[in-house]
Amino acid sequence: GPSAAQRTQYRVDAASRRSDRPGMYELTFERLCELLAKDHGGYTLWIGAGAAKALCSRAPTWGDLVQAMLAKSGEPAPPDWERRTFARKLEWLSSNLGHAAFRRELRQAIVVPMAKETLNRDVITAQAIIGLRAGSIVSFNIEMASSMPFAAARGGSFIARPYLKSQGRGYSIGLEGSAGMLCTPVYFPHGLLDVYGKCVMTQSEYHEHKASLAFKTAIA
């Protein structure tokens, strides 16, 4: 049968189709929390760059990151630049900057602000409320800080499962105490640059890791 996350999505989609109820993107934060709180089967949260941007004003969007790296490369963009996927753009940037410099730029732009800047406390509270009943979390970010408010609401510990080539199902680490089986699992299919110094970002890395983003880690 459908997973808890699918059941939740079916209910939200059904609600959005009714003329007397708002669509998912029209719900107030309070109403969204009310709907999620009533979902006793649990749900899976999928989070991305928006979660980091809400926490830290210096966290870049992917578009901002690519444009900043393009400027640093000192090279004109290829003619088909706007038609390229982010993975292909990042592949080109990695080739032009050099792989080591490319990784340093990623860390400086994405990891450092989340580690050094003061995060928005109101957003931390709001994200914790959303994550309180989550059965699991899938983060497409490559740093850990943007997932912590969602995951830590139930006691301050969670299990991070980043995708590593040598660890097909991820690797568990406990934070802020002993991480047991009841802790919220957080899956990082792109990897964790801040913890392991590795992540899947460019076109060639997608191919090397079978282009699946290791979704098996998110459903295992």
C-alpha positions as CSV (number, residue, x, y, z in Angstrom):
1,G,0.0,0.0,0.0
2,P,1.0,3.7,-0.1
3,S,3.5,5.0,2.3
4,A,2.7,7.5,5.1
5,A,4.2,10.3,3.0
6,Q,2.0,9.3,0.0
7,R,-1.1,9.1,2.2
8,T,-0.4,12.6,3.5
9,Q,0.1,13.9,0.0
10,Y,-3.2,12.3,-1.2
11,R,-5.0,14.0,1.6
12,V,-3.5,17.4,0.9
13,D,-4.1,17.0,-2.9
14,A,-7.7,16.0,-2.2
15,A,-8.2,19.0,0.1
16,S,-6.8,21.3,-2.6
17,R,-9.4,20.0,-5.1
18,R,-12.4,20.9,-2.9
19,S,-13.9,24.2,-3.6
20,D,-14.5,25.1,0.0
21,R,-10.8,24.4,1.1
22,P,-7.6,26.2,0.2
23,G,-4.9,24.6,-2.0
24,M,-1.6,23.5,-0.4
25,Y,0.2,26.7,-1.3
26,E,-2.7,28.9,0.1
27,L,-2.7,27.3,3.6
28,T,-1.6,29.5,6.5
29,F,1.3,28.2,8.5
30,E,-1.0,27.5,11.4
31,R,-3.4,25.5,9.2
32,L,-0.6,23.5,7.7
33,C,0.7,22.6,11.2
34,E,-2.9,21.6,12.2
35,L,-3.2,19.3,9.2
36,L,0.2,17.7,9.8
37,A,-0.5,17.2,13.5
38,K,-3.6,15.2,12.7
39,D,-1.7,12.8,10.4
40,H,-1.0,10.2,13.0
41,G,0.7,7.9,10.5
42,G,3.6,10.3,10.2
43,Y,5.0,12.0,7.1
44,T,8.3,12.5,5.3
45,L,9.7,16.0,4.9
46,W,11.6,16.9,1.8
47,I,13.7,20.1,2.3
48,G,16.1,22.0,0.1
49,A,17.9,25.4,-0.3
50,G,14.8,27.3,0.9
51,A,15.1,25.9,4.3
52,A,18.7,27.1,4.6
53,K,17.9,30.5,3.1
54,A,15.1,31.0,5.6
55,L,17.5,30.3,8.5
56,C,20.4,32.3,7.2
57,S,20.2,35.3,5.0
58,R,23.7,34.7,3.6
59,A,22.8,31.2,2.4
60,P,22.7,31.3,-1.4
61,T,20.1,30.0,-3.7
62,W,21.4,27.6,-6.4
63,G,21.0,30.3,-9.0
64,D,23.1,32.8,-6.8
65,L,25.7,30.2,-6.2
66,V,26.2,29.3,-9.9
67,Q,26.3,33.0,-10.9
68,A,28.9,33.8,-8.2
69,M,31.1,30.9,-9.3
70,L,30.8,31.9,-12.9
71,A,32.0,35.3,-12.0
72,K,35.0,33.8,-10.1
73,S,35.9,31.6,-13.1
74,G,36.7,34.7,-15.1
75,E,35.4,32.9,-18.2
76,P,32.4,33.8,-20.4
77,A,29.5,31.4,-20.0
78,P,29.0,28.9,-22.9
79,P,26.4,29.8,-25.5
80,D,24.0,27.2,-24.2
81,W,24.4,28.1,-20.5
82,E,20.8,29.0,-19.8
83,R,19.6,25.7,-21.2
84,R,21.9,23.6,-19.0
85,T,20.8,21.9,-15.9
86,F,22.5,22.9,-12.6
87,A,24.5,19.6,-12.7
88,R,25.9,20.5,-16.1
89,K,26.6,24.1,-15.1
90,L,28.4,22.9,-11.9
91,E,30.4,20.4,-14.1
92,W,31.6,23.2,-16.3
93,L,32.5,25.3,-13.2
94,S,34.3,22.5,-11.6
95,S,36.4,22.0,-14.8
96,N,37.2,25.7,-15.1
97,L,38.0,26.4,-11.5
98,G,39.7,23.1,-10.8
99,H,38.0,20.4,-8.6
100,A,39.7,21.4,-5.3
101,A,38.9,25.1,-5.8
102,F,35.4,24.2,-6.8
103,R,34.9,22.3,-3.5
104,R,36.4,25.2,-1.5
105,E,33.9,27.6,-3.2
106,L,31.1,25.3,-2.3
107,R,32.2,25.1,1.3
108,Q,32.7,28.9,1.6
109,A,29.4,29.7,0.0
110,I,27.2,27.0,1.6
111,V,28.8,25.6,4.7
112,V,30.5,28.6,6.3
113,P,27.5,30.9,6.5
114,M,25.4,28.3,8.2
115,A,28.2,27.6,10.7
116,K,29.2,31.1,11.5
117,E,26.1,33.3,11.1
118,T,23.4,33.8,13.7
119,L,20.4,31.7,12.6
120,N,16.9,33.1,12.7
121,R,15.3,31.9,15.9
122,D,11.7,32.4,14.8
123,V,12.4,30.3,11.7
124,I,14.1,27.6,13.9
125,T,10.9,27.4,16.0
126,A,8.6,27.3,13.0
127,Q,10.7,24.5,11.4
128,A,10.8,22.5,14.6
129,I,7.0,22.6,14.7
130,I,6.8,21.3,11.2
131,G,9.3,18.6,11.9
132,L,7.8,17.5,15.2
133,R,5.7,14.6,13.8
134,A,7.9,13.8,10.8
135,G,8.8,10.1,10.6
136,S,11.8,10.9,8.4
137,I,13.4,13.8,6.6
138,V,15.1,14.0,3.2
139,S,17.4,17.0,2.7
140,F,18.9,17.9,-0.7
141,N,21.3,20.3,1.0
142,I,24.9,19.4,1.5
143,E,25.3,20.8,5.0
144,M,23.7,19.6,8.3
145,A,22.7,22.8,10.0
146,S,19.6,23.5,7.8
147,S,18.1,20.1,8.8
148,M,18.7,20.4,12.6
149,P,15.6,22.5,13.5
150,F,13.3,20.0,11.7
151,A,15.0,17.0,13.2
152,A,15.8,18.0,16.7
153,A,12.3,18.9,17.9
154,R,11.9,15.5,19.6
155,G,14.8,15.6,22.0
156,G,17.8,17.0,20.4
157,S,19.3,14.0,18.6
158,F,18.9,12.6,15.2
159,I,20.6,10.1,12.8
160,A,22.2,11.6,9.7
161,R,22.5,9.2,6.8
162,P,24.5,10.8,4.0
163,Y,25.1,8.9,0.8
164,L,28.7,7.7,0.4
165,K,29.8,5.6,-2.5
166,S,31.3,3.0,-0.1
167,Q,28.2,3.1,2.0
168,G,25.3,2.4,-0.2
169,R,22.7,2.8,2.5
170,G,24.3,5.7,4.2
171,Y,26.2,6.0,7.4
172,S,24.6,6.8,10.8
173,I,25.9,9.4,13.2
174,G,24.4,10.6,16.4
175,L,24.3,14.3,17.4
176,E,23.9,15.9,20.7
177,G,23.7,12.8,22.7
178,S,23.1,9.1,22.1
179,A,21.3,8.5,18.8
180,G,19.1,5.5,19.1
181,M,16.5,3.8,16.9
182,L,13.8,6.3,18.0
183,C,15.7,9.3,16.7
184,T,14.5,10.9,13.5
185,P,16.5,9.7,10.5
186,V,17.7,12.5,8.2
187,Y,18.8,11.3,4.7
188,F,21.2,13.4,2.7
189,P,21.2,11.9,-0.9
190,H,23.7,14.6,-2.1
191,G,26.1,13.7,0.8
192,L,27.4,16.0,3.5
193,L,30.2,18.4,2.5
194,D,30.7,19.7,6.1
195,V,31.1,16.3,7.7
196,Y,32.7,14.1,5.1
197,G,34.1,16.6,2.5
198,K,32.2,14.8,-0.2
199,C,29.0,15.5,-2.1
200,V,27.3,14.7,-5.4
201,M,26.8,17.9,-7.4
202,T,28.2,17.8,-10.9
203,Q,27.1,15.8,-14.0
204,S,30.0,13.4,-13.8
205,E,29.3,12.7,-10.1
206,Y,25.7,12.0,-10.8
207,H,26.8,9.4,-13.4
208,E,29.4,8.0,-11.1
209,H,26.8,7.5,-8.4
210,K,24.4,6.1,-10.9
211,A,22.5,9.4,-11.2
212,S,19.9,8.2,-8.7
213,L,21.0,10.6,-5.9
214,A,21.0,7.3,-3.9
215,F,17.2,7.5,-3.3
216,K,17.6,4.0,-1.9
217,T,18.9,5.6,1.3
218,A,15.7,7.6,1.6
219,I,13.4,4.6,1.3
220,A,15.4,1.8,2.8
